[in-house]
Amino acid sequence: MLNVDKSAELDFLLKNQYGGSETILLGELQFAYIAFLMGQSLESFGQWKSIVCLMLSCDEAPLSKHTRLFVQFLDIVCYQLQTGLRKAGVSDMHVTFRDTLMDQSWFSDDNFLRARFKEFYQLVIEAQPVDGDLLKHTRRLKAVLEASIGWSFDMKEWHTTDDDDDDEYAPVIVSESELSGYN
């Protein structure tokens, strides 16, 4: 399950890269965000994205071992997106995500954040039992993404997959009667 659940990768990273300190990981997340936003550094955006993707790809860690870390992580990302995605007013002089991104791909339904958060949200909502703070912060981030970007996280949508599309690489099932016609 290492390819799906990144909890073991998070544990390894915390132990070997951050000396076991969850606070340092969260600090790097915040620094990468600020360096991206203020310095318009794509390398910093890549680091921020890597940390966000890692965290949102964990299945076991948020529900058991690192619940507090995930509550703090969701709080930080929620604040970052609330401030970064808000529309700048006439008197507002700061640069926002909207200003720094060169294209509108950030707001598309095919965005990395939407895909990762959708899976994470579903994990938390369906988990029993789940920490109340984790659930509250997950729902808060969902509300921010829906209000700021216009994404919908309606549970009904999730039961339709991209596999329903016509996929030229999908396996083809051939019946015996069809095979007999080729003899």
MDAnalysis code that builds the backbone (N, CA, C; Angstrom):
import MDAnalysis as mda
import numpy as np

u = mda.Universe.empty(549, n_residues=183, atom_resindex=np.repeat(np.arange(183), 3), trajectory=True)
u.add_TopologyAttr("name", ["N", "CA", "C"] * 183)
u.add_TopologyAttr("resid", np.arange(1, 184))
u.add_TopologyAttr("resname", ["MET", "LEU", "ASN", "VAL", "ASP", "LYS", "SER", "ALA", "GLU", "LEU", "ASP", "PHE", "LEU", "LEU", "LYS", "ASN", "GLN", "TYR", "GLY", "GLY", "SER", "GLU", "THR", "ILE", "LEU", "LEU", "GLY", "GLU", "LEU", "GLN", "PHE", "ALA", "TYR", "ILE", "ALA", "PHE", "LEU", "MET", "GLY", "GLN", "SER", "LEU", "GLU", "SER", "PHE", "GLY", "GLN", "TRP", "LYS", "SER", "ILE", "VAL", "CYS", "LEU", "MET", "LEU", "SER", "CYS", "ASP", "GLU", "ALA", "PRO", "LEU", "SER", "LYS", "HIS", "THR", "ARG", "LEU", "PHE", "VAL", "GLN", "PHE", "LEU", "ASP", "ILE", "VAL", "CYS", "TYR", "GLN", "LEU", "GLN", "THR", "GLY", "LEU", "ARG", "LYS", "ALA", "GLY", "VAL", "SER", "ASP", "MET", "HIS", "VAL", "THR", "PHE", "ARG", "ASP", "THR", "LEU", "MET", "ASP", "GLN", "SER", "TRP", "PHE", "SER", "ASP", "ASP", "ASN", "PHE", "LEU", "ARG", "ALA", "ARG", "PHE", "LYS", "GLU", "PHE", "TYR", "GLN", "LEU", "VAL", "ILE", "GLU", "ALA", "GLN", "PRO", "VAL", "ASP", "GLY", "ASP", "LEU", "LEU", "LYS", "HIS", "THR", "ARG", "ARG", "LEU", "LYS", "ALA", "VAL", "LEU", "GLU", "ALA", "SER", "ILE", "GLY", "TRP", "SER", "PHE", "ASP", "MET", "LYS", "GLU", "TRP", "HIS", "THR", "THR", "ASP", "ASP", "ASP", "ASP", "ASP", "ASP", "GLU", "TYR", "ALA", "PRO", "VAL", "ILE", "VAL", "SER", "GLU", "SER", "GLU", "LEU", "SER", "GLY", "TYR", "ASN"])
u.atoms.positions = np.array([
    [0.811, -1.197, 0.000],
    [0.000, 0.000, 0.000],
    [0.860, 1.270, 0.000],
    [2.165, 1.139, -0.122],
    [3.044, 2.302, -0.112],
    [2.737, 3.237, -1.266],
    [2.254, 2.703, -2.396],
    [1.945, 3.546, -3.551],
    [0.680, 4.360, -3.342],
    [-0.207, 3.877, -2.501],
    [-1.472, 4.570, -2.292],
    [-1.415, 5.416, -1.023],
    [-1.181, 4.782, 0.106],
    [-1.125, 5.476, 1.386],
    [0.301, 5.956, 1.629],
    [0.476, 7.253, 1.719],
    [1.807, 7.844, 1.896],
    [2.164, 8.060, 3.370],
    [1.451, 7.410, 4.287],
    [1.725, 7.579, 5.716],
    [3.132, 7.131, 6.078],
    [3.596, 6.026, 5.505],
    [4.955, 5.552, 5.794],
    [5.997, 6.535, 5.257],
    [5.720, 7.122, 4.107],
    [6.627, 8.123, 3.541],
    [6.664, 9.363, 4.438],
    [5.521, 9.764, 4.966],
    [5.466, 10.899, 5.888],
    [6.278, 10.596, 7.145],
    [6.102, 9.408, 7.717],
    [6.873, 9.016, 8.899],
    [8.371, 9.059, 8.630],
    [8.781, 8.510, 7.487],
    [10.197, 8.496, 7.105],
    [10.725, 9.925, 6.975],
    [9.969, 10.774, 6.305],
    [10.368, 12.161, 6.107],
    [10.474, 12.911, 7.435],
    [9.481, 12.730, 8.294],
    [9.516, 13.387, 9.600],
    [10.732, 12.955, 10.400],
    [11.014, 11.676, 10.386],
    [12.134, 11.137, 11.166],
    [13.487, 11.558, 10.592],
    [13.667, 11.406, 9.290],
    [14.982, 11.592, 8.689],
    [15.265, 13.001, 8.189],
    [14.262, 13.732, 7.800],
    [14.466, 15.069, 7.238],
    [14.221, 16.168, 8.269],
    [13.289, 15.917, 9.177],
    [12.877, 16.956, 10.117],
    [13.156, 16.595, 11.573],
    [13.959, 15.572, 11.801],
    [14.334, 15.196, 13.169],
    [13.157, 14.854, 14.057],
    [12.080, 14.356, 13.459],
    [10.894, 13.978, 14.217],
    [9.980, 15.144, 14.555],
    [10.311, 16.335, 14.099],
    [9.531, 17.522, 14.442],
    [8.465, 17.826, 13.397],
    [7.227, 17.689, 13.806],
    [6.108, 18.051, 12.929],
    [6.070, 19.560, 12.705],
    [6.501, 20.309, 13.711],
    [6.500, 21.769, 13.630],
    [7.419, 22.275, 12.527],
    [8.558, 21.624, 12.350],
    [9.493, 22.047, 11.303],
    [8.894, 21.779, 9.918],
    [8.212, 20.659, 9.761],
    [7.538, 20.372, 8.485],
    [6.486, 21.443, 8.184],
    [5.692, 21.795, 9.182],
    [4.671, 22.833, 8.992],
    [5.320, 24.193, 8.724],
    [6.449, 24.447, 9.345],
    [7.185, 25.684, 9.089],
    [7.687, 25.743, 7.660],
    [8.158, 24.609, 7.149],
    [8.608, 24.579, 5.752],
    [7.443, 24.803, 4.794],
    [6.292, 24.249, 5.121],
    [5.087, 24.476, 4.323],
    [4.768, 25.972, 4.267],
    [4.839, 26.621, 5.410],
    [4.545, 28.051, 5.466],
    [5.608, 28.874, 4.748],
    [6.873, 28.508, 4.935],
    [7.952, 29.243, 4.268],
    [7.849, 29.100, 2.749],
    [7.564, 27.880, 2.274],
    [7.437, 27.657, 0.832],
    [6.296, 28.494, 0.260],
    [5.204, 28.579, 0.989],
    [4.056, 29.391, 0.550],
    [4.444, 30.867, 0.444],
    [5.086, 31.368, 1.476],
    [5.475, 32.787, 1.489],
    [6.506, 33.070, 0.400],
    [7.482, 32.177, 0.241],
    [8.510, 32.371, -0.793],
    [7.885, 32.354, -2.179],
    [6.883, 31.509, -2.371],
    [6.187, 31.478, -3.657],
    [5.391, 32.753, -3.869],
    [4.620, 33.113, -2.867],
    [3.721, 34.255, -3.002],
    [4.472, 35.574, -3.108],
    [5.428, 35.781, -2.243],
    [6.142, 37.058, -2.221],
    [7.297, 37.100, -3.222],
    [7.997, 35.981, -3.369],
    [9.141, 35.948, -4.277],
    [8.802, 35.427, -5.651],
    [7.564, 34.986, -5.824],
    [7.094, 34.400, -7.080],
    [8.050, 33.315, -7.573],
    [8.449, 32.470, -6.640],
    [9.384, 31.386, -6.929],
    [8.622, 30.110, -7.272],
    [8.799, 29.639, -8.491],
    [8.142, 28.383, -8.882],
    [8.741, 27.194, -8.137],
    [10.001, 27.287, -7.758],
    [10.624, 26.225, -6.964],
    [9.932, 26.123, -5.598],
    [9.612, 27.262, -5.010],
    [8.898, 27.269, -3.731],
    [7.487, 26.713, -3.895],
    [6.833, 27.064, -5.008],
    [5.506, 26.497, -5.269],
    [5.606, 24.978, -5.387],
    [6.649, 24.496, -6.044],
    [6.852, 23.045, -6.164],
    [7.027, 22.383, -4.807],
    [7.752, 23.027, -3.914],
    [7.936, 22.479, -2.564],
    [6.619, 22.498, -1.799],
    [5.876, 23.590, -1.884],
    [4.572, 23.685, -1.227],
    [3.636, 22.596, -1.746],
    [3.612, 22.445, -3.060],
    [2.757, 21.441, -3.693],
    [3.155, 20.038, -3.256],
    [4.452, 19.763, -3.178],
    [4.938, 18.437, -2.761],
    [4.479, 18.106, -1.347],
    [4.595, 19.073, -0.446],
    [4.171, 18.832, 0.933],
    [2.662, 18.636, 1.002],
    [1.906, 19.474, 0.306],
    [0.446, 19.355, 0.307],
    [0.020, 18.006, -0.275],
    [0.617, 17.613, -1.391],
    [0.271, 16.327, -2.015],
    [0.619, 15.154, -1.106],
    [1.773, 15.217, -0.458],
    [2.160, 14.152, 0.474],
    [1.146, 14.042, 1.596],
    [0.828, 15.150, 2.205],
    [-0.094, 15.135, 3.346],
    [-1.481, 14.638, 2.943],
    [-1.972, 15.115, 1.820],
    [-3.314, 14.720, 1.391],
    [-3.364, 13.299, 0.829],
    [-2.197, 12.678, 0.656],
    [-2.137, 11.305, 0.151],
    [-1.986, 10.284, 1.274],
    [-2.036, 10.735, 2.499],
    [-1.939, 9.831, 3.652],
    [-3.323, 9.329, 4.036],
    [-3.418, 8.033, 4.282],
    [-4.688, 7.442, 4.711],
    [-4.685, 7.120, 6.199],
    [-3.617, 6.508, 6.667],
    [-3.547, 6.053, 8.054],
    [-3.147, 7.180, 9.008],
    [-2.154, 7.953, 8.632],
    [-1.578, 8.970, 9.521],
    [-2.594, 9.979, 10.055],
    [-3.492, 10.539, 9.231],
    [-4.407, 11.539, 9.784],
    [-5.431, 10.954, 10.749],
    [-5.709, 9.680, 10.624],
    [-6.745, 9.057, 11.444],
    [-6.201, 8.447, 12.724],
    [-4.871, 8.340, 12.830],
    [-4.339, 7.693, 14.026],
    [-3.111, 8.404, 14.587],
    [-1.980, 8.188, 13.978],
    [-0.689, 8.583, 14.537],
    [-0.420, 10.093, 14.527],
    [-0.851, 10.794, 13.491],
    [-0.507, 12.206, 13.331],
    [-1.752, 13.101, 13.202],
    [-2.776, 12.812, 13.962],
    [-4.017, 13.577, 13.853],
    [-3.794, 15.063, 14.121],
    [-3.059, 15.394, 15.163],
    [-2.791, 16.813, 15.501],
    [-2.047, 17.512, 14.369],
    [-1.082, 16.826, 13.766],
    [-0.340, 17.382, 12.634],
    [-1.297, 17.731, 11.501],
    [-2.223, 16.850, 11.212],
    [-3.157, 17.080, 10.110],
    [-4.157, 18.189, 10.430],
    [-4.551, 18.320, 11.670],
    [-5.430, 19.429, 12.054],
    [-4.699, 20.744, 11.822],
    [-3.437, 20.824, 12.250],
    [-2.648, 22.037, 12.047],
    [-2.395, 22.277, 10.559],
    [-2.089, 21.225, 9.827],
    [-1.855, 21.323, 8.383],
    [-3.085, 21.889, 7.668],
    [-4.251, 21.342, 7.967],
    [-5.489, 21.808, 7.330],
    [-5.770, 23.257, 7.695],
    [-5.498, 23.629, 8.928],
    [-5.694, 25.007, 9.364],
    [-4.777, 25.951, 8.585],
    [-3.526, 25.571, 8.418],
    [-2.549, 26.392, 7.691],
    [-2.948, 26.535, 6.221],
    [-3.248, 25.414, 5.573],
    [-3.601, 25.446, 4.149],
    [-4.901, 26.228, 3.944],
    [-5.829, 26.061, 4.845],
    [-7.085, 26.809, 4.745],
    [-6.807, 28.311, 4.812],
    [-5.993, 28.729, 5.756],
    [-5.649, 30.146, 5.871],
    [-4.900, 30.632, 4.630],
    [-3.937, 29.827, 4.159],
    [-3.174, 30.212, 2.972],
    [-4.091, 30.416, 1.774],
    [-5.011, 29.495, 1.580],
    [-5.907, 29.599, 0.429],
    [-6.929, 30.722, 0.607],
    [-7.400, 30.924, 1.832],
    [-8.332, 32.029, 2.064],
    [-7.687, 33.359, 1.720],
    [-6.456, 33.556, 2.138],
    [-5.791, 34.825, 1.861],
    [-5.270, 34.882, 0.435],
    [-4.783, 33.777, -0.073],
    [-4.195, 33.758, -1.405],
    [-5.194, 33.781, -2.534],
    [-6.387, 33.292, -2.297],
    [-7.380, 33.212, -3.362],
    [-8.429, 34.312, -3.299],
    [-8.356, 35.156, -2.278],
    [-9.361, 36.217, -2.214],
    [-9.062, 37.262, -3.277],
    [-10.097, 37.880, -3.729],
    [-9.947, 38.913, -4.752],
    [-9.394, 40.175, -4.113],
    [-8.390, 40.724, -4.729],
    [-7.770, 41.941, -4.208],
    [-8.701, 43.126, -4.424],
    [-8.855, 43.938, -3.393],
    [-9.680, 45.141, -3.486],
    [-8.853, 46.303, -4.006],
    [-9.499, 47.423, -4.195],
    [-8.831, 48.615, -4.716],
    [-7.699, 49.040, -3.792],
    [-7.930, 49.007, -2.490],
    [-6.906, 49.454, -1.548],
    [-5.966, 48.328, -1.141],
    [-6.212, 47.127, -1.614],
    [-5.403, 45.974, -1.240],
    [-4.155, 45.927, -2.111],
    [-3.005, 46.068, -1.504],
    [-1.764, 46.171, -2.265],
    [-0.986, 44.854, -2.345],
    [-1.432, 43.822, -1.669],
    [-0.641, 42.595, -1.694],
    [-0.936, 41.756, -2.936],
    [0.001, 40.907, -3.269],
    [-0.131, 40.020, -4.424],
    [-0.830, 38.751, -3.966],
    [-1.759, 38.234, -4.754],
    [-2.471, 37.016, -4.395],
    [-2.112, 35.894, -5.356],
    [-2.558, 34.686, -5.016],
    [-2.384, 33.549, -5.909],
    [-2.924, 33.895, -7.292],
    [-4.078, 34.531, -7.328],
    [-4.696, 34.884, -8.605],
    [-3.755, 35.730, -9.453],
    [-2.995, 36.609, -8.802],
    [-2.073, 37.480, -9.522],
    [-0.805, 36.756, -9.954],
    [-0.329, 35.825, -9.144],
    [0.962, 35.204, -9.413],
    [0.884, 34.056, -10.409],
    [-0.259, 33.424, -10.513],
    [-0.369, 32.306, -11.449],
    [-0.602, 32.834, -12.853],
    [0.119, 32.270, -13.784],
    [0.074, 32.798, -15.144],
    [-1.134, 32.325, -15.941],
    [-1.740, 31.223, -15.547],
    [-2.890, 30.728, -16.289],
    [-4.002, 30.324, -15.320],
    [-5.114, 29.934, -15.879],
    [-6.280, 29.590, -15.074],
    [-6.333, 28.107, -14.703],
    [-5.271, 27.344, -14.974],
    [-5.290, 25.920, -14.675],
    [-5.475, 25.655, -13.186],
    [-5.084, 26.613, -12.357],
    [-5.246, 26.464, -10.911],
    [-6.711, 26.269, -10.551],
    [-7.609, 26.877, -11.303],
    [-9.026, 26.885, -10.967],
    [-9.817, 25.797, -11.696],
    [-9.140, 24.976, -12.483],
    [-9.839, 23.937, -13.241],
    [-10.208, 22.767, -12.340],
    [-11.119, 21.946, -12.815],
    [-11.506, 20.745, -12.078],
    [-10.418, 19.686, -12.121],
    [-9.442, 19.857, -12.993],
    [-8.377, 18.883, -13.178],
    [-7.116, 19.292, -12.414],
    [-7.269, 19.999, -11.336],
    [-6.169, 20.520, -10.558],
    [-5.693, 19.484, -9.545],
    [-4.385, 19.468, -9.252],
    [-3.829, 18.522, -8.294],
    [-4.509, 18.624, -6.927],
    [-4.791, 19.831, -6.489],
    [-5.367, 20.031, -5.163],
    [-6.776, 19.460, -5.086],
    [-7.548, 19.634, -6.123],
    [-8.921, 19.120, -6.113],
    [-8.924, 17.591, -6.028],
    [-8.082, 16.955, -6.841],
    [-8.038, 15.493, -6.844],
    [-7.581, 14.945, -5.490],
    [-6.511, 15.515, -4.941],
    [-5.992, 15.037, -3.649],
    [-6.964, 15.317, -2.516],
    [-7.521, 16.537, -2.490],
    [-8.420, 16.873, -1.397],
    [-9.709, 16.062, -1.463],
    [-10.169, 15.796, -2.653],
    [-11.395, 15.000, -2.833],
    [-11.234, 13.632, -2.166],
    [-10.097, 12.986, -2.409],
    [-9.832, 11.677, -1.801],
    [-9.662, 11.796, -0.285],
    [-8.951, 12.831, 0.157],
    [-8.732, 13.038, 1.582],
    [-10.057, 13.319, 2.285],
    [-10.874, 14.167, 1.702],
    [-12.171, 14.506, 2.275],
    [-13.039, 13.258, 2.418],
    [-13.061, 12.451, 1.386],
    [-13.850, 11.228, 1.423],
    [-13.338, 10.288, 2.517],
    [-12.021, 10.187, 2.665],
    [-11.414, 9.359, 3.706],
    [-11.879, 9.809, 5.088],
    [-11.806, 11.098, 5.349],
    [-12.166, 11.624, 6.664],
    [-13.666, 11.484, 6.916],
    [-14.487, 11.792, 5.935],
    [-15.940, 11.725, 6.092],
    [-16.399, 10.289, 6.366],
    [-15.772, 9.324, 5.697],
    [-16.196, 7.929, 5.833],
    [-15.545, 7.205, 7.009],
    [-14.539, 7.804, 7.632],
    [-13.826, 7.150, 8.733],
    [-14.702, 7.099, 9.978],
    [-14.604, 5.998, 10.685],
    [-15.313, 5.829, 11.950],
    [-14.387, 5.154, 12.942],
    [-14.146, 5.679, 14.065],
    [-14.449, 7.040, 14.496],
    [-13.432, 8.011, 13.914],
    [-13.748, 9.281, 13.944],
    [-12.843, 10.302, 13.435],
    [-12.745, 11.422, 14.469],
    [-11.561, 11.984, 14.600],
    [-11.321, 13.088, 15.513],
    [-12.190, 14.284, 15.111],
    [-12.861, 14.883, 16.076],
    [-13.771, 15.997, 15.798],
    [-13.074, 17.206, 15.197],
    [-11.870, 17.525, 15.686],
    [-11.129, 18.663, 15.128],
    [-10.701, 18.396, 13.691],
    [-10.287, 17.164, 13.413],
    [-9.896, 16.803, 12.045],
    [-11.091, 16.952, 11.104],
    [-12.235, 16.473, 11.531],
    [-13.450, 16.583, 10.722],
    [-13.832, 18.049, 10.516],
    [-13.773, 18.845, 11.567],
    [-14.126, 20.270, 11.484],
    [-13.202, 21.016, 10.520],
    [-11.897, 20.787, 10.612],
    [-10.949, 21.484, 9.750],
    [-11.023, 20.997, 8.306],
    [-11.343, 19.736, 8.123],
    [-11.512, 19.199, 6.771],
    [-12.732, 19.837, 6.115],
    [-13.804, 19.945, 6.853],
    [-15.016, 20.590, 6.322],
    [-14.786, 22.075, 6.052],
    [-13.983, 22.713, 6.893],
    [-13.685, 24.136, 6.697],
    [-12.888, 24.350, 5.409],
    [-11.890, 23.506, 5.158],
    [-11.122, 23.616, 3.926],
    [-12.008, 23.343, 2.716],
    [-12.901, 22.395, 2.835],
    [-13.862, 22.110, 1.756],
    [-14.682, 23.359, 1.443],
    [-15.160, 24.027, 2.470],
    [-15.971, 25.242, 2.276],
    [-15.155, 26.342, 1.597],
    [-13.889, 26.484, 1.970],
    [-13.025, 27.497, 1.359],
    [-12.814, 27.183, -0.119],
    [-12.555, 25.930, -0.443],
    [-12.330, 25.541, -1.839],
    [-13.592, 25.725, -2.669],
    [-14.724, 25.413, -2.089],
    [-15.980, 25.588, -2.822],
    [-16.294, 27.075, -3.031],
    [-16.067, 27.890, -2.010],
    [-16.391, 29.320, -2.111],
    [-15.371, 30.079, -2.961],
    [-14.089, 29.782, -2.790],
    [-13.041, 30.545, -3.476],
    [-12.833, 30.124, -4.920],
    [-12.920, 28.833, -5.166],
    [-12.609, 28.328, -6.503],
    [-13.857, 27.872, -7.243],
    [-14.905, 27.558, -6.490],
    [-16.142, 27.129, -7.121],
    [-16.215, 25.630, -7.364],
    [-15.307, 24.887, -6.731],
    [-15.359, 23.438, -6.870],
    [-16.515, 22.876, -6.065],
    [-17.077, 21.783, -6.548],
    [-18.125, 21.080, -5.822],
    [-17.562, 19.756, -5.331],
    [-17.813, 19.468, -4.075],
    [-17.384, 18.191, -3.513],
    [-18.602, 17.366, -3.118],
    [-19.628, 17.411, -3.961],
    [-20.849, 16.654, -3.748],
    [-20.523, 15.169, -3.827],
    [-20.911, 14.420, -2.809],
    [-20.595, 12.995, -2.734],
    [-21.157, 12.221, -3.931],
    [-22.257, 12.669, -4.518],
    [-22.852, 11.967, -5.655],
    [-21.909, 11.961, -6.853],
    [-21.150, 13.037, -7.004],
    [-20.202, 13.139, -8.124],
    [-19.112, 12.083, -8.051],
    [-18.774, 11.656, -6.859],
    [-17.612, 10.815, -6.671],
    [-17.831, 9.380, -7.105],
    [-19.047, 8.998, -7.283],
    [-19.305, 7.619, -7.670],
    [-19.243, 7.420, -9.177],
    [-19.067, 8.501, -9.910],
    [-18.784, 8.387, -11.329],
    [-17.298, 8.611, -11.484],
    [-16.657, 7.759, -12.246],
    [-15.205, 7.853, -12.384],
    [-14.839, 8.136, -13.823],
    [-13.598, 8.477, -14.003],
    [-13.094, 8.687, -15.352],
    [-13.088, 7.381, -16.144],
    [-13.188, 6.234, -15.446],
    [-13.207, 4.936, -16.122],
    [-14.467, 4.769, -16.964],
    [-15.484, 5.583, -16.668],
    [-16.718, 5.504, -17.441],
    [-16.533, 6.057, -18.841],
    [-15.501, 6.874, -19.029],
    [-15.236, 7.453, -20.344],
    [-14.738, 6.369, -21.291],
    [-14.825, 6.651, -22.569],
    [-14.335, 5.725, -23.580],
    [-12.816, 5.735, -23.538],
    [-12.204, 4.681, -23.031],
    [-10.756, 4.623, -22.868],
    [-10.182, 3.628, -23.866],
    [-9.370, 4.133, -24.779],
    [-8.809, 3.254, -25.803],
    [-7.834, 2.242, -25.230],
    [-7.342, 2.481, -23.995],
    [-6.383, 1.557, -23.387],
    [-7.031, 0.608, -22.390],
    [-8.333, 0.681, -22.228],
    [-9.034, -0.196, -21.293],
    [-9.035, -1.623, -21.823],
    [-9.037, -2.595, -20.924],
    [-9.091, -3.989, -21.370],
    [-10.380, -4.251, -22.148],
    [-10.269, -5.121, -23.131],
    [-11.421, -5.480, -23.951],
    [-11.773, -6.932, -23.657],
    [-13.044, -7.189, -23.386],
    [-13.509, -8.546, -23.126],
    [-14.151, -9.059, -24.402],
    [-13.648, -10.186, -24.863],
    [-14.143, -10.779, -26.094],
    [-14.789, -12.108, -25.749],
    [-16.023, -12.328, -26.207],
    [-16.724, -13.590, -25.908],
    [-16.226, -14.695, -26.846],
    [-16.487, -15.936, -26.478],
    [-16.075, -17.080, -27.291],
    [-16.734, -17.053, -28.660],
    [-17.980, -16.596, -28.722],
    [-18.685, -16.562, -30.004],
    [-18.000, -15.585, -30.954],
    [-17.478, -14.482, -30.434],
    [-16.761, -13.536, -31.283],
    [-15.445, -14.133, -31.755],
    [-14.788, -14.904, -30.893],
    [-13.521, -15.532, -31.259],
    [-13.707, -16.603, -32.324],
    [-14.829, -17.339, -32.264],
    [-15.056, -18.408, -33.233],
    [-15.227, -17.870, -34.654],
    [-15.629, -16.666, -34.796],
    [-15.774, -16.031, -36.109],
    [-14.434, -15.753, -36.784],
    [-13.337, -15.798, -36.037],
    [-12.009, -15.531, -36.594],
    [-11.303, -16.797, -37.044],
    [-11.892, -17.969, -36.873],
    [-11.244, -19.230, -37.284],
    [-11.388, -19.514, -38.730],
])
